[in-house]
């Protein structure tokens, strides 16, 4: 294995570690969730109505706990089986694609 490949692997591992550490920073995650909610409010109402995201509960959150409202729904993994119509699967896939493209190219928030 070349030295360059080893350096690339180390860089990739460091990026992953940094990302995981940020995911465990609940204050930062709460701030990101609030920013995401603000960005969602910038969407037209008819688009925003397609998505339901939990909200941070600041009075119950801390650097050790991230509390949020409960949002009921069906896990996406349960919508992939053949028992779900193709029309429903297409609708879910389209909604995921739209929000991900919006996050990346419009909001620059991933």
LINPEGI-V581209 format. One record per residue. N is the residue number from 0. RES is the residue in three letters. SS is DSSP state (@ for helix, = for strand, . for the rest). Layout:
BEGIN
{{N,RES,SS} {N,RES,SS}}
END
This chain:
BEGIN
{{0,UNK,.} {1,UNK,.} {2,UNK,@} {3,UNK,@} {4,UNK,@} {5,UNK,@} {6,UNK,@} {7,UNK,@} {8,UNK,@} {9,UNK,@} {10,UNK,@} {11,UNK,@} {12,UNK,@} {13,UNK,@} {14,UNK,@} {15,UNK,@} {16,UNK,@} {17,UNK,@} {18,UNK,@} {19,UNK,@} {20,UNK,@} {21,UNK,@} {22,UNK,@} {23,UNK,.} {24,UNK,.} {25,UNK,@} {26,UNK,@} {27,UNK,@} {28,UNK,@} {29,UNK,@} {30,UNK,@} {31,UNK,@} {32,UNK,@} {33,UNK,@} {34,UNK,@} {35,UNK,@} {36,UNK,@} {37,UNK,@} {38,UNK,@} {39,UNK,@} {40,UNK,@} {41,UNK,.} {42,UNK,.} {43,UNK,.} {44,UNK,@} {45,UNK,@} {46,UNK,@} {47,UNK,@} {48,UNK,.} {49,UNK,.} {50,UNK,.} {51,UNK,.} {52,UNK,.} {53,UNK,.} {54,UNK,.} {55,UNK,=} {56,UNK,.} {57,UNK,@} {58,UNK,@} {59,UNK,@} {60,UNK,.} {61,UNK,.} {62,UNK,.} {63,UNK,.} {64,UNK,.} {65,UNK,.} {66,UNK,.} {67,UNK,=} {68,UNK,.} {69,UNK,.} {70,UNK,.} {71,UNK,.} {72,UNK,.} {73,UNK,.} {74,UNK,.} {75,UNK,@} {76,UNK,@} {77,UNK,@} {78,UNK,@} {79,UNK,.} {80,UNK,.} {81,UNK,.} {82,UNK,.} {83,UNK,.} {84,UNK,.} {85,UNK,@} {86,UNK,@} {87,UNK,@} {88,UNK,@} {89,UNK,@} {90,UNK,@} {91,UNK,@} {92,UNK,@} {93,UNK,@} {94,UNK,@} {95,UNK,@} {96,UNK,@} {97,UNK,@} {98,UNK,@} {99,UNK,@} {100,UNK,@} {101,UNK,@} {102,UNK,@} {103,UNK,@} {104,UNK,@} {105,UNK,@} {106,UNK,@} {107,UNK,.} {108,UNK,.} {109,UNK,.}}
END
